[in-house]
Amino acid sequence: MSKGLPETRTDAAMSELVPEPRPKPAVPMKPIGINPNLLGYIGIDTIIEQMRKKTMKTGFDFNIMVVGQSGLGKSTLVNTLFKSQVSRKASSWNREEKIPKTVEIKAIGHVIEEGGVKMKLTVIDTPGFGDQINNENCWEPIEKYINEQYEKFLKEEVNIARKKRIPDTRVHCCLYFISPTGHSLRPLDLEFMKHLSKVVNIIPVIAKADTMTLEEKSEFKQRVRKELEVNGIEFYPQKEFDEDLEDKTENDKIRQESMPFAVVGSDKEYQVNGKRVLGRKTPWGIIEVENLNHCEFALLRDFVIRTHLQDLKEVTHNIHYETYRAKRLNDNGGLPPVSVDTEESHDSNP
Amino acid sequence: MDPLRHSPSPSSSRASSPRTLSCERLGYVGIEAVLDQLKIKAMKMGFEFNIMVVGQSGLGKSTMVNTLFKSKIWKSTMPGLRVPMPQTLQLHSVTHVIEENGVKLKLTVTDTPGFGDQINNDKCWDPILGYINEQYERYLQEEILITRQRHIPDTRVHCCIYFVPPTGHCLRPLDLEFLQRLCRAVNVVPVIARADSLTIEEREAFRHRIQDDLKTHSIEVYPQKSFDEDVNDKILNSKIRERIPFAVVGADREHMVNGRCVLGRKTKWGIIEGHFPCLSWLGGCEQSHA
């Protein structure tokens, strides 16, 4: 049965390995598939279990950034997403704290454990964004921070003695908060997303969605989607990165119907019908955050955490990071960036 | 009016070392769903595994590979067939895709006919080391490209199974030389070939002698003690290390035993059923040699 396979032989009589006919490990055009059921169970599928165990042991990193004007409920939303006080809420500001004069970048790390899985979550807040009188170029510190993390990772990667596991501080996901004006995107929103969608995964969300009626909400969403399309802004999940038909149909549905998610955040609990739920109490009722009839928070949460978390990381690593790396290596004349002590220059690559 | 707090410049490295806190959760978040996400991605992409078998001819290498993966990966050379002994060491790779329960494994088996078969076997390990290092070089070249492939094809040897002939005495000079050199470059799993030619006592004595030999010559076979990550690993691996080298019997003919269909070798005194405990290390082998 194994007859027709193109096997290759390396003649080791020649002491030098001849560069020309390199011993290919015989990857034939179409590897032959074998049905093992004929002879018994091998146990290859246990590798999935092995992978699970390793992941649970090492845990993983996830870095999420929130961008938007102050008062849009960024910190509250992050707290609701991860069901913990991961972000210091603006309402707990005391009198001394004012809006910062320039955009600040504040990163706080947390370890969340659930079901044996350890996640090192880092929330990066950007107070001061869009709050000044003159907001020109206020995305620059943010873009700089994101690129700094790519640079850090790159330096670790080209190190001669690399770490077994490079700590990942790159921003995997950037939630951009759109003010629920009900009209359209503001120039600042467009500028920011235009610049940043090229370096990081952007997920636009409509903040404080409880201020809009149902019709206002759906109209606003449609308008936002249209504007993003017209301006060529590719938010996550980007069309061009859909790997196969399955991904495409799933993501198309999200892109065209659900996004941008109109969310409401809360970390206060109330009793509704005998259940304790997170919500906002108003004179006319309690808005339940996790109720799909009330807002789309649950959709956002499922999207970011339960279905696309790994994909967010992979797109960051395989696409955004690689783009940065390629540009960096090209700018450096094909050489990797050297850190201060090691001055080894690599051979010019093909 | 309070003076405005002096805000640090955005380029400060303040953000580079976040404080890490542990927090109380108010409800179920769902982060363990990431394990399922990983599983789906892995099953879509499939796995690669490259295994190399080294040993003199006639020790049952091809048969064992067939038994291990329960398929006719190789035509085992029948005695009597006039196959000329290769004059020099040759490296010979075959690739198959095996699928089981939705998991796709791209398996590459590299055979080394001619190893240890010559009159003068000096440096017969060089071509093998050369091949192994070449695969590392290939991977490195792909890794340092400016525009890298999304998934670099992995041809590096993950596991090298070394067949020790069942002399019953101890490791031969050739075995020691080979093991010493190769353990530094690749995961080596030594096995006692054709174990059906040894009795149980002989087998145990042989095993212990080999373990002693390995220790005396500081040969670290897989799973290496120095790579044990934590207590659980240590316990699990210590148990395995006690049983190394495994005494194996390969068979790819089927026979009926007590109504079951098994792979085995039929002799006058009974049917020897072949079975292998080492497959559970597939994932482990892949991780070790970076």
Interface residues (C-beta under 8 A of the other chain):
Chain A: M1 S2 K3 L5 E7 T8 R9 T10 D11 A12 A13 S15 L17 R22 P23 K24 P25 A26 V27 P28 P31 I32 G33 I34 N35 P36 L38 L39 G40 Y41 I42 G43 I44 D45 T46 I47 I48 Q50 M51 R52 K54 T55 M56 K57 F60 L81 F82 K83 S84 Q85 V86 R95 E96 E97 K98 P100 K101 T102 V103 E104 I105 K106 A107 I108 G109 H110 V111 I112 E114 G115 G116 V117 M119 K120 T122 I124 G128 P141 K144 Y145 E148 K152 K164 T169 E243 D244 D267 E269 L278 R301 D302 I305 R306 T307 H308 L309 Q310 D311 E314 N318 E322 R325 A326 L329 N330 G334 P336 H346 N349 P350
Chain B: D2 L4 R5 S7 P8 S9 P10 S11 R14 A15 S16 P18 R19 T20 L21 S22 C23 E24 R25 L26 G27 Y28 V29 G30 I31 E32 A33 V34 L35 Q37 L38 K39 K41 A42 M43 K44 F47 N50 L68 F69 K70 S71 K72 I73 W74 K75 Q87 T88 L89 Q90 L91 H92 S93 V94 T95 H96 V97 I98 E99 E100 N101 G102 V103 L105 K106 T108 T110 D126 P127 G130 Y131 E134 Q135 Q141 I144 L145 I146 T147 R148 R150 P153 T155 E229 D230 E254 L263 L279 S280 L282 G283 G284 Q287 A290
